[in-house]
Amino acid sequence: MSFFHNMVSRLKKNDFLKSVIILMSGSTVAQFLPVLISPVFTRVFTPEQIGIYGVYVAAVNIITQFVCLKYDVAIVISEEKEEAGGLFWLCLSVTGVLSVLLLLTYPFARPISALLGSKDSFFWVYYIPVSTLLIGLNTALNYYNVRLKAFTAISTANITKTVVQSIVQVALGFLGFGIHGLIIGQIASFLAGNMRLIKNVLKAISFSSFNKKNIFRLLVKHRQYPAYILTGSLSNSLTYNLIPFFMSSFYSPSQCGYYTMINRVLGSPINLIGSAVGQVFLKQASDEKNGKQLLSPIFNKISKILLLMSVPIFAVLFIFGRPLFTVVLGKEYGDTIPYLRALIPMFLVRFVVSPVQSSAVVMGKQRTMMIWQIGLLVISVIPAVVSSLWKMDIVYYLLILSLALAAAYLIFYYYCRRIISEEDKRKLESSKEDLP
């Protein structure tokens, strides 16, 4: 009992671990429901419908990289409260302009859909402006809540989003809405999540910071964020969101649907948990870099925790994936296990590395991070080009893609570890010089 008592006492004193656990618990709960309803989900919607929805989600994910032009990251790092408020309004202004501009795509909905591998269903293009607006608002609200260390609110919002999305999608699926039901469910989820996050922000920000002069000043002052982080983030988004387009175009919407379900079961939890840990790490690392604390202990600790979590989970999926997928998703998804096994190296390494890659941002290495993310995009496109020319088997395509991206993530992990070690060494030498 004394061991557990000591562990609880240590946890209460460690703000970083408490924040991580709050966000990860929310992410875990948020992902439990989609897995739980997967047997219903895969029987209400066909693989082809799920595949077209995967194309829509990928298109939205790429477009929404522009919603805040990455000024949302500056909200967390900014030292002044008034400036953080101005950055929040800047994010909303950029999002609003982008959403209005996207309305101009309506006359070209059919050719856009055909270009992205969805020839027969083009109506999903009409939903993109609304999704963009809500996701942009969600991004700004989320980062301001990180600044406020309102991690419980973020956790609750993640759970709310998933519950609403799951219920609406399944309900509309039973009512025969098809792909419309999938998209409306996603839109409803962000609307519900924003309602939870907006409360803290309205109490904290000043409406006086919303003026053209102030917004333009911040636009110029923090221009390095869209210059470097946006370019890198867009490249990173394209790396994964081009995959559904490639699969739908070079293979079939049904095979794209199988990939989308695997990504739903594995990729979404990785992104949510990785984002949760990464947000806390970004805030904590920013604070400690400006102080006298060392960064290496936190970096190493969180890496070990994520590695210990991931290895058993992916080992079980690799060995028992077929019976699990057959029971949970349906008999036809049992044949997708070769896809799953091919993708496991990428999922595993991403799970460990993604949360701590923001070390480069904290250390002012935005340009290096941008170059690495552009490299990820190039690496992801090469197998697709080869597959389009020589009709590579889909499993080989996914395996080559997975191993190449896993290797790229490991290289950047060791780079982050090195620059943090160098910063800690500099701090130690500086503290020795300060001693009398």
C-alpha positions in Angstrom: 0.0 0.0 0.0 2.9 2.4 0.8 4.2 1.9 -2.8 0.9 3.0 -4.3 0.6 5.8 -1.8 4.0 7.1 -2.8 3.1 6.9 -6.5 -0.1 8.9 -6.0 1.8 11.5 -3.9 4.5 11.9 -6.6 1.8 12.2 -9.3 0.0 15.0 -7.4 3.2 17.0 -7.2 4.1 16.5 -10.9 2.0 19.0 -12.9 3.4 17.7 -16.2 2.3 14.1 -15.6 -1.0 15.1 -14.2 -1.7 17.2 -17.4 -0.6 14.4 -19.7 -2.8 11.8 -17.8 -5.8 14.2 -18.0 -5.5 14.7 -21.7 -4.6 11.0 -22.5 -7.5 9.8 -20.4 -9.8 12.0 -22.4 -8.2 10.8 -25.7 -8.4 7.1 -24.6 -12.1 7.4 -23.7 -12.7 9.4 -26.9 -11.3 6.6 -29.0 -13.0 3.7 -27.1 -16.4 4.6 -28.4 -15.5 4.5 -32.1 -13.9 1.1 -31.6 -16.9 -0.1 -29.6 -19.3 0.9 -32.4 -17.1 -0.4 -35.2 -19.1 -3.6 -35.6 -22.2 -1.5 -36.2 -20.4 1.1 -38.2 -19.0 -1.4 -40.8 -22.4 -3.0 -41.2 -24.3 0.3 -41.7 -21.8 1.8 -44.2 -20.2 0.0 -47.2 -16.4 0.0 -47.7 -17.0 2.2 -50.7 -18.9 4.8 -48.7 -16.2 4.7 -46.0 -13.6 5.1 -48.8 -15.3 8.3 -50.2 -15.7 9.6 -46.6 -11.9 9.0 -46.2 -11.3 11.1 -49.3 -13.4 13.9 -47.8 -11.6 13.7 -44.5 -8.2 13.8 -46.2 -9.2 16.8 -48.3 -10.5 18.7 -45.2 -7.3 17.7 -43.2 -5.1 19.2 -46.0 -7.2 22.4 -46.4 -7.4 23.0 -42.6 -3.7 23.3 -42.4 -4.2 26.9 -43.6 -7.0 27.8 -41.1 -4.8 29.6 -38.6 -1.6 29.8 -40.7 0.0 28.3 -37.6 -0.4 31.5 -35.5 -2.2 29.2 -33.1 1.2 27.8 -31.9 2.2 31.3 -31.0 -0.8 31.6 -28.7 0.8 29.0 -26.4 4.4 30.4 -26.5 3.5 34.2 -26.3 4.5 35.7 -22.9 1.9 38.5 -22.9 -1.8 37.8 -22.2 -2.9 40.7 -24.4 -0.8 39.5 -27.3 -2.2 35.9 -27.0 -5.7 37.4 -27.2 -4.8 39.3 -30.4 -3.3 36.1 -31.9 -6.6 34.3 -31.1 -8.5 36.9 -33.1 -6.0 36.7 -35.9 -6.6 33.0 -36.1 -10.3 33.5 -36.4 -9.9 36.2 -39.0 -7.7 33.9 -41.2 -10.2 31.0 -40.8 -13.2 33.2 -41.7 -11.5 34.5 -44.9 -10.4 31.0 -45.9 -14.0 29.6 -45.4 -15.5 32.3 -47.6 -12.9 31.7 -50.3 -13.7 28.0 -50.3 -17.3 28.8 -51.4 -15.8 29.6 -54.8 -15.1 25.9 -55.3 -18.8 25.0 -55.6 -19.0 25.4 -59.4 -16.0 23.0 -59.7 -17.2 20.3 -57.3 -17.5 17.6 -59.9 -14.0 18.0 -61.5 -12.4 18.4 -58.1 -14.0 15.2 -56.9 -13.0 13.3 -60.0 -9.4 14.6 -59.7 -9.2 13.2 -56.1 -10.4 9.7 -57.1 -14.1 10.1 -56.3 -15.8 10.3 -59.7 -19.4 9.4 -58.9 -19.8 11.3 -55.6 -19.0 15.0 -55.7 -21.4 16.5 -53.2 -18.9 16.2 -50.3 -17.1 19.3 -51.7 -20.1 21.4 -50.6 -19.5 20.6 -47.0 -15.9 21.7 -46.9 -16.4 25.4 -46.1 -18.5 24.6 -43.0 -16.0 22.0 -41.8 -13.1 24.4 -42.4 -14.8 27.1 -40.3 -15.5 24.8 -37.4 -12.1 23.1 -37.4 -10.3 26.5 -37.5 -12.3 27.7 -34.5 -11.6 24.4 -32.7 -7.8 24.8 -33.4 -7.7 28.4 -32.0 -9.8 27.4 -29.0 -7.8 24.3 -28.3 -4.4 26.1 -28.2 -5.8 29.0 -26.1 -7.0 26.3 -23.6 -3.5 24.8 -23.6 -2.1 28.3 -22.8 -4.6 28.4 -19.8 -3.6 24.8 -18.9 -7.3 24.0 -19.0 -6.5 20.4 -19.9 -9.7 19.0 -18.3 -11.7 21.2 -20.7 -9.7 19.9 -23.7 -10.2 16.3 -22.5 -13.9 16.8 -22.0 -14.2 18.4 -25.5 -12.4 15.4 -27.1 -14.9 13.0 -25.4 -17.8 15.2 -26.4 -16.7 15.3 -30.0 -16.3 11.6 -30.3 -19.6 10.8 -28.6 -21.5 13.2 -30.8 -19.8 12.0 -34.0 -20.4 8.3 -33.2 -24.1 8.8 -32.3 -25.0 11.1 -35.2 -23.1 9.0 -37.8 -24.7 5.7 -36.8 -28.1 7.2 -36.4 -28.1 8.8 -39.8 -26.6 5.7 -41.3 -29.6 3.7 -40.1 -31.9 6.3 -41.6 -30.2 5.9 -44.9 -28.2 9.1 -45.2 -25.2 7.3 -46.4 -22.1 9.5 -46.9 -24.1 12.6 -46.0 -24.6 11.0 -42.5 -20.8 10.4 -42.1 -20.0 14.0 -43.0 -22.8 15.6 -41.0 -21.7 13.5 -38.0 -18.2 15.0 -38.2 -19.5 18.5 -38.5 -21.7 18.1 -35.5 -18.8 16.7 -33.5 -16.7 19.9 -33.9 -19.7 22.1 -33.2 -20.2 20.3 -29.9 -16.5 20.3 -29.0 -16.3 24.0 -29.6 -19.2 24.7 -27.3 -17.2 23.2 -24.4 -13.9 24.9 -25.2 -15.2 28.4 -25.8 -16.2 29.0 -22.2 -12.7 29.4 -20.8 -11.6 31.5 -23.7 -14.4 34.0 -23.4 -13.5 34.6 -19.8 -9.8 35.1 -20.6 -9.5 37.2 -23.8 -10.2 40.9 -24.2 -12.4 42.1 -27.0 -10.2 45.3 -27.1 -7.4 43.2 -28.8 -9.7 42.7 -31.8 -8.7 45.6 -34.0 -7.2 45.7 -37.5 -4.0 47.5 -36.4 -3.2 45.0 -33.6 -4.0 42.0 -35.8 -1.8 43.3 -38.7 1.0 44.0 -36.2 0.9 40.4 -34.9 0.6 39.1 -38.5 4.0 40.6 -39.2 5.7 40.0 -35.9 5.1 36.3 -35.9 5.5 35.7 -39.7 8.0 32.9 -39.1 5.1 30.6 -38.1 3.4 30.6 -41.5 6.8 30.8 -43.2 8.3 27.7 -41.6 5.7 25.8 -39.4 2.9 26.1 -41.9 5.0 24.8 -44.8 6.2 21.9 -42.7 2.8 21.2 -41.2 1.2 21.2 -44.7 3.9 18.8 -45.9 3.3 16.5 -42.9 -0.5 16.6 -43.5 -0.1 15.8 -47.2 2.2 12.9 -46.3 -0.7 11.0 -44.8 -3.8 12.6 -46.4 -2.6 11.9 -50.0 -2.7 8.2 -49.2 -6.5 7.9 -49.6 -6.3 9.8 -52.9 -3.6 7.4 -54.2 -5.5 4.3 -53.0 -8.8 5.5 -54.5 -7.2 6.5 -57.8 -4.7 3.6 -58.3 -6.6 0.8 -56.6 -10.3 1.2 -55.7 -12.6 3.1 -53.3 -13.3 -0.2 -51.5 -9.6 -0.7 -50.8 -9.4 2.9 -49.7 -12.3 2.1 -47.4 -10.4 -0.7 -45.8 -7.4 1.6 -45.2 -9.7 4.3 -43.8 -11.1 1.8 -41.2 -7.6 0.7 -40.2 -6.7 4.4 -39.8 -9.9 5.0 -37.9 -9.1 2.2 -35.4 -5.3 2.9 -35.1 -4.4 6.2 -36.7 -7.0 8.3 -34.9 -6.1 7.2 -31.4 -2.4 7.8 -32.2 -3.2 11.3 -33.5 -5.3 12.1 -30.4 -3.0 10.7 -27.8 0.0 12.1 -29.6 -1.6 15.5 -29.9 -2.6 15.4 -26.2 0.9 14.6 -25.0 2.5 16.9 -27.5 0.4 19.9 -26.4 1.4 19.4 -22.7 5.1 18.8 -23.7 5.1 22.0 -25.9 3.8 24.1 -23.0 6.1 22.5 -20.4 9.2 22.6 -22.6 8.6 26.3 -23.5 8.3 27.2 -19.8 11.4 25.2 -18.9 13.5 26.5 -21.8 13.0 30.0 -20.5 13.9 28.9 -17.0 16.8 26.9 -15.6 15.3 23.4 -15.7 16.7 20.7 -17.9 14.6 19.4 -20.9 16.2 15.9 -21.3 14.5 14.2 -18.3 11.0 15.1 -19.6 11.9 14.2 -23.2 13.3 10.8 -22.1 10.6 10.0 -19.7 7.7 10.7 -22.1 9.5 8.7 -24.8 9.9 5.6 -22.5 6.2 5.8 -21.4 5.0 5.9 -25.0 7.3 3.1 -26.1 6.1 0.9 -23.2 2.5 1.6 -24.1 2.9 1.0 -27.8 4.9 -2.2 -28.1 2.5 -4.6 -26.4 -0.5 -3.1 -28.2 1.0 -3.4 -31.7 2.4 -6.9 -30.9 -1.1 -8.1 -30.0 -2.5 -6.6 -33.2 0.2 -8.1 -35.3 -0.4 -11.6 -33.9 -4.1 -11.6 -33.2 -5.3 -9.0 -35.7 -7.2 -11.3 -38.0 -9.6 -12.7 -35.4 -10.0 -9.3 -33.7 -10.8 -7.5 -37.0 -13.2 -10.3 -38.1 -15.2 -10.2 -34.9 -15.1 -6.4 -34.4 -15.4 -5.1 -38.0 -16.9 -8.0 -39.9 -15.8 -11.0 -41.9 -14.7 -9.0 -45.0 -12.3 -7.0 -42.9 -10.3 -10.1 -41.9 -8.6 -10.0 -45.3 -7.2 -6.5 -44.5 -4.7 -7.9 -41.9 -1.8 -7.8 -44.4 -2.6 -4.0 -44.7 -2.5 -3.7 -40.9 0.8 -5.6 -40.5 2.4 -3.6 -43.3 1.4 -0.3 -41.5 2.4 -1.3 -38.0 6.0 0.0 -38.2 4.8 3.5 -39.2 2.0 3.6 -36.6 4.3 2.4 -33.8 7.2 4.9 -34.5 4.8 7.8 -35.1 3.1 7.1 -31.7 6.4 7.5 -29.9 8.0 10.3 -31.9 5.1 12.7 -32.8 4.5 14.0 -29.2 8.1 15.0 -28.7 8.9 16.4 -32.2 7.7 19.8 -31.0 11.1 20.0 -29.3 12.4 21.5 -32.6 9.9 24.3 -32.4 10.8 25.0 -28.8 14.5 25.1 -29.6 13.8 27.5 -32.5 14.6 24.9 -35.2 11.5 25.6 -37.3 13.4 25.6 -40.5 15.0 22.2 -39.9 11.6 20.8 -38.9 10.1 22.2 -42.1 12.8 20.5 -44.2 12.2 17.2 -42.5 8.5 17.4 -43.0 9.0 18.2 -46.7 11.2 15.1 -46.8 8.4 13.0 -45.3 6.1 14.2 -48.2 8.7 13.2 -50.8 9.2 9.8 -49.2 5.4 9.2 -49.2 4.9 10.1 -52.8 7.7 7.9 -54.2 6.0 4.6 -53.5 2.8 5.9 -55.0 4.6 7.0 -58.2 6.3 3.6 -58.5 2.9 1.9 -57.9 1.2 3.9 -60.6 3.9 3.0 -63.1 4.4 -0.7 -62.4 1.1 -1.6 -60.7 2.7 -2.7 -57.4 0.6 -4.9 -55.1 -1.2 -2.8 -52.5 0.4 -4.6 -49.6 3.9 -4.0 -51.0 3.0 -0.4 -51.5 1.9 0.0 -47.9 4.9 -1.9 -46.5 7.5 0.2 -48.4 5.6 3.4 -47.4 5.5 2.3 -43.7 9.1 1.3 -43.4 10.4 4.5 -45.1 8.3 6.8 -43.0 9.2 5.0 -39.8 12.9 5.4 -40.6 12.4 9.1 -41.3 10.7 9.6 -37.9 13.5 7.8 -36.1 16.1 10.0 -37.7 14.3 13.2 -36.6 13.8 11.7 -33.1 17.5 11.4 -32.6 18.0 14.9 -34.0 15.6 16.3 -31.4 17.3 14.3 -28.6 20.7 15.8 -29.7 19.6 19.4 -29.7 17.9 19.1 -26.3 21.1 17.5 -24.9 23.1 20.4 -26.3 20.8 22.9 -24.7 21.0 21.1 -21.3 24.8 21.1 -21.5 24.8 24.8 -22.2 22.5 25.5 -19.2 24.8 23.4 -16.9 27.9 25.2 -18.1 26.1 28.5 -17.6 25.0 27.6 -14.0 28.6 26.6 -13.1 29.8 30.0 -14.3 27.2 31.8 -12.1 28.5 30.1 -9.0 30.7 32.2 -6.8 
